[in-house]
Amino acid sequence: MKVLSFFRYALALVIFSTLVFSCSDPEPPVQEGLDPAKAHTEVDLSYGTDLRQVMDVYLPANRDKSRTKVFVWIHGGGWIDGDKSELQAFKPWLEEAQDDYAYIGINYRLFNLLGNANRFPTQEEDVKSALAFIKSKLEEWDLSENLVLAGASAGGHLTLLHSYKNNNDGFVKAAVAFFPPTELRSFHGNSPLNKLLLENLLGGTPESVPLAYSNSSPLVFVKEGSVPTVFFHGDADTVVPIAQSKILETRLVANNVLHLKEYLPGQGHGFDEATYKRLIGLTEDFLNGVLP
């Protein structure tokens, strides 16, 4: 009887143990890394907690940490509008001219002109956060640290501001800007609409908050050793006057900063497809000469 009791006890113990372990959490599956031989796309990948702090990532097939470059596009829209989907218009033209690049389009929090929410430097800070996130993912994505930052209009402004002011780690190797605002004090005086926008965006006039204007102006932060820069501007641009690029050129020349620029006769705030494709080709020739 004692032997039978022992076996009953042992059997109960086995059943109990089986139930306990079967109810415990299963081992999490091992996450496999991305296959660098295959193209990979991630849409609306978060780099922050706000719904606008997202990016679209397009990784090419056969990418490699030692050579695959990164092209990051910042959309325009006057800091109050726009979307990362703007990259979609440029991506086929870029891919036609470039080889072995990953493409990333980023959103940032927009300024609300009605409620004055997300005043500057919110947009500047979001660009910093997005690039820090991208840098943290290079190993996982099998990408090199050769990053080009680019954008048009307000996106061009944010591109240049980050590249000259906040690129302390040298992550951005070159900047590309189409018709960018570069010095906001003079840009403020360009039109009544600009005055309304900038006074709300920056919290006052150039006289009442001069530091806000200077701290938000890429031109102020140009110095010897600033990143190689490409910029294009139409002489018929009534949104961002061509003078914004001409004063940038003067500052770049004075500081011996390598740059490529072209002023386009008769072109306004935005170019036709043939012009964009030609300029992208020129840009790629320039980048091939400056990227490691």
Rosetta blueprint (number, residue, H / E / L):
1 M L
2 K H
3 V H
4 L H
5 S H
6 F H
7 F H
8 R H
9 Y H
10 A H
11 L H
12 A H
13 L H
14 V H
15 I H
16 F H
17 S H
18 T H
19 L H
20 V H
21 F H
22 S H
23 C H
24 S L
25 D L
26 P L
27 E L
28 P L
29 P L
30 V L
31 Q L
32 E L
33 G L
34 L L
35 D L
36 P L
37 A L
38 K L
39 A L
40 H E
41 T E
42 E E
43 V E
44 D E
45 L E
46 S E
47 Y L
48 G L
49 T L
50 D L
51 L L
52 R L
53 Q L
54 V E
55 M E
56 D E
57 V E
58 Y E
59 L E
60 P L
61 A L
62 N L
63 R L
64 D L
65 K L
66 S L
67 R L
68 T L
69 K E
70 V E
71 F E
72 V E
73 W E
74 I E
75 H L
76 G L
77 G L
78 G L
79 W L
80 I L
81 D L
82 G L
83 D L
84 K H
85 S H
86 E H
87 L H
88 Q H
89 A H
90 F H
91 K H
92 P H
93 W H
94 L H
95 E H
96 E H
97 A H
98 Q L
99 D L
100 D L
101 Y E
102 A E
103 Y E
104 I E
105 G E
106 I E
107 N L
108 Y L
109 R L
110 L L
111 F L
112 N E
113 L L
114 L L
115 G L
116 N L
117 A E
118 N L
119 R L
120 F L
121 P L
122 T H
123 Q H
124 E H
125 E H
126 D H
127 V H
128 K H
129 S H
130 A H
131 L H
132 A H
133 F H
134 I H
135 K H
136 S H
137 K H
138 L H
139 E H
140 E H
141 W H
142 D L
143 L L
144 S L
145 E L
146 N L
147 L E
148 V E
149 L E
150 A E
151 G E
152 A E
153 S L
154 A H
155 G H
156 G H
157 H H
158 L H
159 T H
160 L H
161 L H
162 H H
163 S H
164 Y H
165 K H
166 N H
167 N L
168 N L
169 D L
170 G L
171 F L
172 V E
173 K E
174 A E
175 A E
176 V E
177 A E
178 F E
179 F L
180 P L
181 P L
182 T L
183 E L
184 L H
185 R H
186 S H
187 F H
188 H H
189 G L
190 N L
191 S L
192 P H
193 L H
194 N H
195 K H
196 L H
197 L H
198 L H
199 E H
200 N H
201 L H
202 L H
203 G L
204 G L
205 T L
206 P L
207 E L
208 S L
209 V L
210 P H
211 L H
212 A H
213 Y H
214 S H
215 N H
216 S L
217 S L
218 P H
219 L H
220 V H
221 F H
222 V L
223 K L
224 E L
225 G L
226 S L
227 V L
228 P L
229 T E
230 V E
231 F E
232 F E
233 H E
234 G E
235 D L
236 A L
237 D L
238 T L
239 V L
240 V L
241 P L
242 I L
243 A H
244 Q H
245 S H
246 K H
247 I H
248 L H
249 E H
250 T H
251 R H
252 L H
253 V H
254 A H
255 N L
256 N L
257 V L
258 L L
259 H E
260 L E
261 K E
262 E E
263 Y E
264 L E
265 P L
266 G L
267 Q L
268 G L
269 H L
270 G L
271 F L
272 D L
273 E H
274 A H
275 T H
276 Y H
277 K H
278 R H
279 L H
280 I H
281 G H
282 L H
283 T H
284 E H
285 D H
286 F H
287 L H
288 N H
289 G H
290 V H
291 L L
292 P L
